[in-house]
């Protein structure tokens, strides 16, 4: 499954992403991220595409993604989470 990797790369570059809400993909985005769509709901997908096209705050949304993913995948945060999971 390549989607999380590609979405993380887009976020790290400050690019907003549209994606189906499935599995754990949402955890790679800030809370209340507005461009995820219901999987297989193509009307919802179309509305997200329109939202992206007509939204004047795309650069702000991209910056929020960038900040979130950089913190989420921060080396020290990942080590801390791993230690918590393994009780080290």
C-alpha contacts under 8 A as a table, 3 or more apart, distances in Angstrom:
res1	aa1	res2	aa2	distance
1	X	4	X	7.49
2	X	5	X	5.43
2	X	6	X	6.27
3	X	6	X	5.22
3	X	7	X	5.95
4	X	7	X	5.03
4	X	8	X	5.87
4	X	25	X	6.25
4	X	28	X	7.57
5	X	8	X	5.12
5	X	9	X	6.15
6	X	9	X	5.05
6	X	10	X	6.20
7	X	10	X	5.06
7	X	11	X	6.14
7	X	17	X	6.61
8	X	11	X	5.02
8	X	12	X	6.04
8	X	28	X	7.06
8	X	69	X	6.77
9	X	12	X	5.07
9	X	13	X	6.42
10	X	13	X	5.20
10	X	14	X	6.33
10	X	15	X	5.01
10	X	16	X	6.98
10	X	17	X	7.03
11	X	14	X	4.87
11	X	15	X	5.32
11	X	16	X	6.49
11	X	17	X	7.47
11	X	62	X	6.56
11	X	65	X	5.10
11	X	66	X	4.87
11	X	69	X	6.50
12	X	15	X	7.52
12	X	65	X	7.26
12	X	66	X	4.71
12	X	67	X	7.85
12	X	69	X	6.39
12	X	70	X	6.69
13	X	62	X	7.83
13	X	66	X	6.46
14	X	59	X	7.32
14	X	61	X	7.87
14	X	62	X	4.10
14	X	63	X	5.04
14	X	64	X	7.66
14	X	65	X	6.24
14	X	66	X	4.93
15	X	59	X	7.63
15	X	62	X	4.73
15	X	63	X	7.73
15	X	65	X	7.63
15	X	66	X	7.86
16	X	58	X	6.76
16	X	59	X	7.93
16	X	61	X	6.25
16	X	62	X	4.71
16	X	65	X	7.04
17	X	35	X	6.73
17	X	36	X	7.95
18	X	35	X	5.06
18	X	36	X	5.57
18	X	37	X	7.33
18	X	48	X	7.00
18	X	49	X	7.44
19	X	35	X	6.98
19	X	36	X	5.03
19	X	37	X	6.19
20	X	36	X	5.59
20	X	37	X	4.85
20	X	38	X	5.67
20	X	39	X	4.72
20	X	40	X	7.73
21	X	25	X	6.69
21	X	26	X	6.63
21	X	36	X	5.62
21	X	37	X	5.66
21	X	38	X	5.52
21	X	39	X	5.82
22	X	25	X	6.29
22	X	26	X	7.75
22	X	38	X	7.98
22	X	39	X	6.66
23	X	26	X	7.88
24	X	27	X	5.76
24	X	28	X	7.82
25	X	28	X	5.78
25	X	29	X	7.65
26	X	29	X	5.44
26	X	30	X	7.90
26	X	36	X	7.83
27	X	30	X	7.49
28	X	68	X	7.93
28	X	69	X	6.51
28	X	72	X	7.47
29	X	33	X	6.40
29	X	65	X	6.28
29	X	68	X	6.73
29	X	69	X	6.99
30	X	33	X	5.64
30	X	64	X	7.43
30	X	65	X	6.62
30	X	68	X	6.13
33	X	36	X	6.77
34	X	48	X	7.96
35	X	48	X	5.56
35	X	51	X	7.92
35	X	52	X	7.69
36	X	48	X	7.46
37	X	41	X	7.27
37	X	44	X	5.70
37	X	45	X	5.59
37	X	48	X	6.95
38	X	41	X	5.41
38	X	44	X	6.48
38	X	45	X	7.49
39	X	42	X	7.96
41	X	44	X	5.38
41	X	45	X	6.40
42	X	45	X	4.73
42	X	46	X	6.00
43	X	46	X	5.04
43	X	47	X	6.27
44	X	47	X	5.08
44	X	48	X	6.30
45	X	48	X	5.10
45	X	49	X	6.25
46	X	49	X	5.09
46	X	50	X	6.23
47	X	50	X	5.07
47	X	51	X	6.04
48	X	51	X	4.87
48	X	52	X	6.14
49	X	52	X	5.09
49	X	53	X	6.19
50	X	53	X	5.00
50	X	54	X	6.04
51	X	54	X	5.37
51	X	55	X	5.56
52	X	55	X	5.29
52	X	58	X	6.98
55	X	58	X	6.08
56	X	59	X	7.93
57	X	60	X	5.21
57	X	61	X	6.21
58	X	61	X	4.95
58	X	62	X	5.99
59	X	62	X	4.99
59	X	63	X	6.08
60	X	63	X	5.00
60	X	64	X	6.19
61	X	64	X	5.12
61	X	65	X	6.29
62	X	65	X	5.06
62	X	66	X	6.17
63	X	66	X	4.95
63	X	67	X	6.19
64	X	67	X	5.22
64	X	68	X	6.07
65	X	68	X	5.10
65	X	69	X	6.04
66	X	69	X	5.39
66	X	70	X	6.02
67	X	70	X	5.27
67	X	71	X	6.23
68	X	71	X	5.27
68	X	72	X	5.93
69	X	72	X	4.81
69	X	73	X	5.86
70	X	73	X	5.42
70	X	74	X	5.73
71	X	74	X	4.98
71	X	77	X	7.48
72	X	77	X	7.03
72	X	78	X	7.71
73	X	77	X	6.97
73	X	78	X	6.39
74	X	77	X	5.26
74	X	78	X	6.20
75	X	78	X	5.18
75	X	79	X	6.22
76	X	79	X	5.12
76	X	80	X	6.14
77	X	80	X	5.08
77	X	81	X	6.14
78	X	81	X	5.10
78	X	82	X	6.08
79	X	82	X	5.07
79	X	83	X	6.15
80	X	83	X	5.12
80	X	84	X	6.19
81	X	84	X	5.03
81	X	85	X	6.18
82	X	85	X	5.12
82	X	86	X	6.16
83	X	86	X	5.14
83	X	87	X	5.64
83	X	88	X	4.89
84	X	87	X	5.05
84	X	88	X	6.61
85	X	88	X	7.98
